[in-house]
């Protein structure tokens, strides 16, 4: 599972949930509400 451990403890602020991005900008919140780590 991508971001396991990191995503589990990651706290998203309301504004982050709106944009679908985490404070680290390395995670994306999908429409399903599942966080995936972005590889760029």
PQR file of N, CA, C, O and H, with PARSE charges and radii, in Angstrom:
ATOM      1  N   UNK A   1       0.851  -1.194   0.000 -0.4000 1.5000
ATOM      2  CA  UNK A   1       0.000   0.000   0.000 -0.0000 2.0000
ATOM      3  C   UNK A   1       0.886   1.243   0.000  0.5500 1.7000
ATOM      4  O   UNK A   1       1.732   1.404   0.879 -0.5500 1.4000
ATOM      5  N   UNK A   2       0.697   2.103  -0.962 -0.4000 1.5000
ATOM      6  CA  UNK A   2       1.545   3.282  -1.102 -0.0000 2.0000
ATOM      7  C   UNK A   2       1.331   4.260   0.045  0.5500 1.7000
ATOM      8  O   UNK A   2       0.198   4.595   0.389 -0.5500 1.4000
ATOM      9  H   UNK A   2       0.010   1.972  -1.676  0.4000 1.0000
ATOM     10  N   UNK A   3       2.422   4.706   0.624 -0.4000 1.5000
ATOM     11  CA  UNK A   3       2.331   5.694   1.699 -0.0000 2.0000
ATOM     12  C   UNK A   3       1.886   5.091   3.014  0.5500 1.7000
ATOM     13  O   UNK A   3       1.427   5.814   3.898 -0.5500 1.4000
ATOM     14  H   UNK A   3       3.343   4.434   0.344  0.4000 1.0000
ATOM     15  N   UNK A   4       2.013   3.773   3.165 -0.4000 1.5000
ATOM     16  CA  UNK A   4       1.591   3.142   4.408 -0.0000 2.0000
ATOM     17  C   UNK A   4       2.465   3.645   5.552  0.5500 1.7000
ATOM     18  O   UNK A   4       3.688   3.696   5.417 -0.5500 1.4000
ATOM     19  H   UNK A   4       2.387   3.185   2.447  0.4000 1.0000
ATOM     20  N   UNK A   5       1.867   4.010   6.658 -0.4000 1.5000
ATOM     21  CA  UNK A   5       2.609   4.557   7.784 -0.0000 2.0000
ATOM     22  C   UNK A   5       2.607   6.071   7.711  0.5500 1.7000
ATOM     23  O   UNK A   5       2.255   6.747   8.678 -0.5500 1.4000
ATOM     24  H   UNK A   5       0.874   3.968   6.768  0.4000 1.0000
ATOM     25  N   UNK A   6       3.003   6.606   6.555 -0.4000 1.5000
ATOM     26  CA  UNK A   6       3.014   8.054   6.393 -0.0000 2.0000
ATOM     27  C   UNK A   6       1.597   8.594   6.259  0.5500 1.7000
ATOM     28  O   UNK A   6       1.219   9.560   6.921 -0.5500 1.4000
ATOM     29  H   UNK A   6       3.288   6.057   5.770  0.4000 1.0000
ATOM     30  N   UNK A   7       0.823   7.954   5.393 -0.4000 1.5000
ATOM     31  CA  UNK A   7      -0.546   8.414   5.149 -0.0000 2.0000
ATOM     32  C   UNK A   7      -1.430   8.164   6.370  0.5500 1.7000
ATOM     33  O   UNK A   7      -2.408   8.874   6.604 -0.5500 1.4000
ATOM     34  H   UNK A   7       1.130   7.169   4.855  0.4000 1.0000
ATOM     35  N   UNK A   8      -1.069   7.152   7.134 -0.4000 1.5000
ATOM     36  CA  UNK A   8      -1.880   6.798   8.292 -0.0000 2.0000
ATOM     37  C   UNK A   8      -1.817   7.854   9.378  0.5500 1.7000
ATOM     38  O   UNK A   8      -2.765   8.028  10.143 -0.5500 1.4000
ATOM     39  H   UNK A   8      -0.275   6.575   6.945  0.4000 1.0000
ATOM     40  N   UNK A   9      -0.688   8.564   9.445 -0.4000 1.5000
ATOM     41  CA  UNK A   9      -0.518   9.559  10.499 -0.0000 2.0000
ATOM     42  C   UNK A   9      -0.684  10.975   9.961  0.5500 1.7000
ATOM     43  O   UNK A   9      -0.615  11.948  10.712 -0.5500 1.4000
ATOM     44  H   UNK A   9       0.083   8.422   8.824  0.4000 1.0000
ATOM     45  N   UNK A  10      -0.906  11.077   8.646 -0.4000 1.5000
ATOM     46  CA  UNK A  10      -0.994  12.395   8.022 -0.0000 2.0000
ATOM     47  C   UNK A  10      -2.313  13.068   8.360  0.5500 1.7000
ATOM     48  O   UNK A  10      -3.384  12.499   8.150 -0.5500 1.4000
ATOM     49  H   UNK A  10      -0.962  10.287   8.036  0.4000 1.0000
ATOM     50  N   UNK A  11      -2.230  14.274   8.880 -0.4000 1.5000
ATOM     51  CA  UNK A  11      -3.446  15.012   9.228 -0.0000 2.0000
ATOM     52  C   UNK A  11      -3.735  16.056   8.151  0.5500 1.7000
ATOM     53  O   UNK A  11      -2.935  16.962   7.917 -0.5500 1.4000
ATOM     54  H   UNK A  11      -1.360  14.737   9.050  0.4000 1.0000
ATOM     55  N   UNK A  12      -4.884  15.915   7.503 -0.4000 1.5000
ATOM     56  CA  UNK A  12      -5.245  16.868   6.460 -0.0000 2.0000
ATOM     57  C   UNK A  12      -6.082  18.005   7.030  0.5500 1.7000
ATOM     58  O   UNK A  12      -7.015  17.779   7.801 -0.5500 1.4000
ATOM     59  H   UNK A  12      -5.534  15.179   7.693  0.4000 1.0000
ATOM     60  N   UNK A  13      -5.740  19.217   6.644 -0.4000 1.5000
ATOM     61  CA  UNK A  13      -6.552  20.368   7.038 -0.0000 2.0000
ATOM     62  C   UNK A  13      -7.717  20.490   6.076  0.5500 1.7000
ATOM     63  O   UNK A  13      -7.650  19.955   4.970 -0.5500 1.4000
ATOM     64  H   UNK A  13      -4.982  19.400   6.018  0.4000 1.0000
ATOM     65  N   UNK A  14      -8.786  21.177   6.463 -0.4000 1.5000
ATOM     66  CA  UNK A  14      -9.967  21.340   5.595 -0.0000 2.0000
ATOM     67  C   UNK A  14      -9.598  21.852   4.206  0.5500 1.7000
ATOM     68  O   UNK A  14     -10.156  21.386   3.212 -0.5500 1.4000
ATOM     69  H   UNK A  14      -8.840  21.611   7.362  0.4000 1.0000
ATOM     70  N   UNK A  15      -8.685  22.786   4.122 -0.4000 1.5000
ATOM     71  CA  UNK A  15      -8.299  23.347   2.828 -0.0000 2.0000
ATOM     72  C   UNK A  15      -7.549  22.320   1.995  0.5500 1.7000
ATOM     73  O   UNK A  15      -7.609  22.340   0.765 -0.5500 1.4000
ATOM     74  H   UNK A  15      -8.231  23.164   4.930  0.4000 1.0000
ATOM     75  N   UNK A  16      -6.836  21.417   2.677 -0.4000 1.5000
ATOM     76  CA  UNK A  16      -6.107  20.377   1.956 -0.0000 2.0000
ATOM     77  C   UNK A  16      -7.082  19.365   1.372  0.5500 1.7000
ATOM     78  O   UNK A  16      -6.868  18.844   0.277 -0.5500 1.4000
ATOM     79  H   UNK A  16      -6.787  21.400   3.676  0.4000 1.0000
ATOM     80  N   UNK A  17      -8.150  19.091   2.106 -0.4000 1.5000
ATOM     81  CA  UNK A  17      -9.156  18.141   1.619 -0.0000 2.0000
ATOM     82  C   UNK A  17      -9.867  18.696   0.385  0.5500 1.7000
ATOM     83  O   UNK A  17     -10.256  17.948  -0.511 -0.5500 1.4000
ATOM     84  H   UNK A  17      -8.324  19.514   2.995  0.4000 1.0000
ATOM     85  N   UNK A  18     -10.030  20.020   0.356 -0.4000 1.5000
ATOM     86  CA  UNK A  18     -10.700  20.646  -0.785 -0.0000 2.0000
ATOM     87  C   UNK A  18      -9.853  20.504  -2.050  0.5500 1.7000
ATOM     88  O   UNK A  18     -10.379  20.247  -3.133 -0.5500 1.4000
ATOM     89  H   UNK A  18      -9.714  20.628   1.084  0.4000 1.0000
ATOM     90  N   UNK A  19      -8.556  20.671  -1.903 -0.4000 1.5000
ATOM     91  CA  UNK A  19      -7.666  20.594  -3.056 -0.0000 2.0000
ATOM     92  C   UNK A  19      -7.303  19.155  -3.362  0.5500 1.7000
ATOM     93  O   UNK A  19      -6.839  18.852  -4.461 -0.5500 1.4000
ATOM     94  H   UNK A  19      -8.129  20.880  -1.023  0.4000 1.0000
ATOM     95  N   UNK A  20      -7.508  18.266  -2.404 -0.4000 1.5000
ATOM     96  CA  UNK A  20      -7.192  16.862  -2.615 -0.0000 2.0000
ATOM     97  C   UNK A  20      -5.711  16.596  -2.461  0.5500 1.7000
ATOM     98  O   UNK A  20      -5.212  15.557  -2.894 -0.5500 1.4000
ATOM     99  H   UNK A  20      -7.885  18.513  -1.511  0.4000 1.0000
ATOM    100  N   UNK A  21      -5.006  17.532  -1.845 -0.4000 1.5000
ATOM    101  CA  UNK A  21      -3.562  17.361  -1.681 -0.0000 2.0000
ATOM    102  C   UNK A  21      -3.186  17.500  -0.212  0.5500 1.7000
ATOM    103  O   UNK A  21      -3.836  18.215   0.552 -0.5500 1.4000
ATOM    104  H   UNK A  21      -5.411  18.375  -1.493  0.4000 1.0000
ATOM    105  N   UNK A  22      -2.128  16.801   0.161 -0.4000 1.5000
ATOM    106  CA  UNK A  22      -1.658  16.863   1.532 -0.0000 2.0000
ATOM    107  C   UNK A  22      -0.669  18.011   1.678  0.5500 1.7000
ATOM    108  O   UNK A  22      -0.186  18.534   0.674 -0.5500 1.4000
ATOM    109  H   UNK A  22      -1.601  16.220  -0.459  0.4000 1.0000
ATOM    110  N   UNK A  23      -0.355  18.419   2.922 -0.4000 1.5000
ATOM    111  CA  UNK A  23       0.611  19.483   3.174 -0.0000 2.0000
ATOM    112  C   UNK A  23       1.960  19.201   2.520  0.5500 1.7000
ATOM    113  O   UNK A  23       2.667  20.135   2.139 -0.5500 1.4000
ATOM    114  H   UNK A  23      -0.748  17.994   3.738  0.4000 1.0000
ATOM    115  N   UNK A  24       2.329  17.926   2.383 -0.4000 1.5000
ATOM    116  CA  UNK A  24       3.616  17.566   1.799 -0.0000 2.0000
ATOM    117  C   UNK A  24       3.563  17.626   0.284  0.5500 1.7000
ATOM    118  O   UNK A  24       4.600  17.619  -0.379 -0.5500 1.4000
ATOM    119  H   UNK A  24       1.755  17.167   2.692  0.4000 1.0000
ATOM    120  N   UNK A  25       2.350  17.686  -0.267 -0.4000 1.5000
ATOM    121  CA  UNK A  25       2.132  17.754  -1.713 -0.0000 2.0000
ATOM    122  C   UNK A  25       2.614  16.491  -2.407  0.5500 1.7000
ATOM    123  O   UNK A  25       2.757  16.471  -3.629 -0.5500 1.4000
ATOM    124  H   UNK A  25       1.508  17.692   0.272  0.4000 1.0000
ATOM    125  N   UNK A  26       2.865  15.433  -1.639 -0.4000 1.5000
ATOM    126  CA  UNK A  26       3.314  14.182  -2.233 -0.0000 2.0000
ATOM    127  C   UNK A  26       2.193  13.154  -2.242  0.5500 1.7000
ATOM    128  O   UNK A  26       2.353  12.038  -2.737 -0.5500 1.4000
ATOM    129  H   UNK A  26       2.748  15.449  -0.646  0.4000 1.0000
ATOM    130  N   UNK A  27       1.052  13.556  -1.683 -0.4000 1.5000
ATOM    131  CA  UNK A  27      -0.083  12.630  -1.616 -0.0000 2.0000
ATOM    132  C   UNK A  27      -1.301  13.247  -2.288  0.5500 1.7000
ATOM    133  O   UNK A  27      -1.481  14.464  -2.277 -0.5500 1.4000
ATOM    134  H   UNK A  27       0.922  14.462  -1.281  0.4000 1.0000
ATOM    135  N   UNK A  28      -2.125  12.400  -2.866 -0.4000 1.5000
ATOM    136  CA  UNK A  28      -3.338  12.892  -3.527 -0.0000 2.0000
ATOM    137  C   UNK A  28      -4.537  12.136  -2.979  0.5500 1.7000
ATOM    138  O   UNK A  28      -4.504  10.913  -2.839 -0.5500 1.4000
ATOM    139  H   UNK A  28      -1.979  11.411  -2.874  0.4000 1.0000
ATOM    140  N   UNK A  29      -5.579  12.864  -2.673 -0.4000 1.5000
ATOM    141  CA  UNK A  29      -6.793  12.245  -2.181 -0.0000 2.0000
ATOM    142  C   UNK A  29      -7.728  11.990  -3.359  0.5500 1.7000
ATOM    143  O   UNK A  29      -8.205  12.928  -3.998 -0.5500 1.4000
ATOM    144  H   UNK A  29      -5.606  13.857  -2.787  0.4000 1.0000
ATOM    145  N   UNK A  30      -7.985  10.715  -3.641 -0.4000 1.5000
ATOM    146  CA  UNK A  30      -8.819  10.366  -4.785 -0.0000 2.0000
ATOM    147  C   UNK A  30     -10.285  10.579  -4.469  0.5500 1.7000
ATOM    148  O   UNK A  30     -10.652  10.856  -3.327 -0.5500 1.4000
ATOM    149  H   UNK A  30      -7.598   9.953  -3.122  0.4000 1.0000
ATOM    150  N   UNK A  31     -11.126  10.446  -5.493 -0.4000 1.5000
ATOM    151  CA  UNK A  31     -12.566  10.626  -5.304 -0.0000 2.0000
ATOM    152  C   UNK A  31     -13.117   9.586  -4.346  0.5500 1.7000
ATOM    153  O   UNK A  31     -14.129   9.814  -3.682 -0.5500 1.4000
ATOM    154  H   UNK A  31     -10.829  10.221  -6.421  0.4000 1.0000
ATOM    155  N   UNK A  32     -12.445   8.439  -4.277 -0.4000 1.5000
ATOM    156  CA  UNK A  32     -12.879   7.359  -3.395 -0.0000 2.0000
ATOM    157  C   UNK A  32     -12.495   7.647  -1.947  0.5500 1.7000
ATOM    158  O   UNK A  32     -12.906   6.930  -1.034 -0.5500 1.4000
ATOM    159  H   UNK A  32     -11.624   8.254  -4.816  0.4000 1.0000
ATOM    160  N   UNK A  33     -11.705   8.701  -1.744 -0.4000 1.5000
ATOM    161  CA  UNK A  33     -11.305   9.061  -0.390 -0.0000 2.0000
ATOM    162  C   UNK A  33     -10.076   8.298   0.057  0.5500 1.7000
ATOM    163  O   UNK A  33      -9.754   8.253   1.244 -0.5500 1.4000
ATOM    164  H   UNK A  33     -11.372   9.283  -2.485  0.4000 1.0000
ATOM    165  N   UNK A  34      -9.392   7.697  -0.908 -0.4000 1.5000
ATOM    166  CA  UNK A  34      -8.186   6.936  -0.590 -0.0000 2.0000
ATOM    167  C   UNK A  34      -6.961   7.755  -0.973  0.5500 1.7000
ATOM    168  O   UNK A  34      -6.891   8.334  -2.057 -0.5500 1.4000
ATOM    169  H   UNK A  34      -9.654   7.734  -1.873  0.4000 1.0000
ATOM    170  N   UNK A  35      -6.005   7.788  -0.064 -0.4000 1.5000
ATOM    171  CA  UNK A  35      -4.799   8.564  -0.341 -0.0000 2.0000
ATOM    172  C   UNK A  35      -3.786   7.740  -1.114  0.5500 1.7000
ATOM    173  O   UNK A  35      -3.522   6.587  -0.772 -0.5500 1.4000
ATOM    174  H   UNK A  35      -6.061   7.317   0.816  0.4000 1.0000
ATOM    175  N   UNK A  36      -3.213   8.339  -2.167 -0.4000 1.5000
ATOM    176  CA  UNK A  36      -2.185   7.688  -2.948 -0.0000 2.0000
ATOM    177  C   UNK A  36      -0.975   8.600  -3.026  0.5500 1.7000
ATOM    178  O   UNK A  36      -1.111   9.816  -3.158 -0.5500 1.4000
ATOM    179  H   UNK A  36      -3.427   9.275  -2.445  0.4000 1.0000
ATOM    180  N   UNK A  37       0.209   8.007  -2.943 -0.4000 1.5000
ATOM    181  CA  UNK A  37       1.420   8.797  -3.032 -0.0000 2.0000
ATOM    182  C   UNK A  37       1.717   9.095  -4.497  0.5500 1.7000
ATOM    183  O   UNK A  37       1.628   8.212  -5.350 -0.5500 1.4000
ATOM    184  H   UNK A  37       0.319   7.019  -2.835  0.4000 1.0000
ATOM    185  N   UNK A  38       2.069  10.338  -4.779 -0.4000 1.5000
ATOM    186  CA  UNK A  38       2.342  10.746  -6.154 -0.0000 2.0000
ATOM    187  C   UNK A  38       3.825  10.549  -6.477  0.5500 1.7000
ATOM    188  O   UNK A  38       4.703  11.056  -5.780 -0.5500 1.4000
ATOM    189  H   UNK A  38       2.142  11.055  -4.086  0.4000 1.0000
ATOM    190  N   UNK A  39       4.074   9.812  -7.534 -0.4000 1.5000
ATOM    191  CA  UNK A  39       5.457   9.627  -7.998 -0.0000 2.0000
ATOM    192  C   UNK A  39       5.651  10.486  -9.223  0.5500 1.7000
ATOM    193  O   UNK A  39       5.002  10.285 -10.250 -0.5500 1.4000
ATOM    194  H   UNK A  39       3.360   9.401  -8.101  0.4000 1.0000
ATOM    195  N   UNK A  40       6.559  11.455  -9.106 -0.4000 1.5000
ATOM    196  CA  UNK A  40       6.757  12.346 -10.236 -0.0000 2.0000
ATOM    197  C   UNK A  40       8.220  12.419 -10.633  0.5500 1.7000
ATOM    198  O   UNK A  40       8.569  13.130 -11.575 -0.5500 1.4000
ATOM    199  H   UNK A  40       7.087  11.618  -8.272  0.4000 1.0000
TER
END
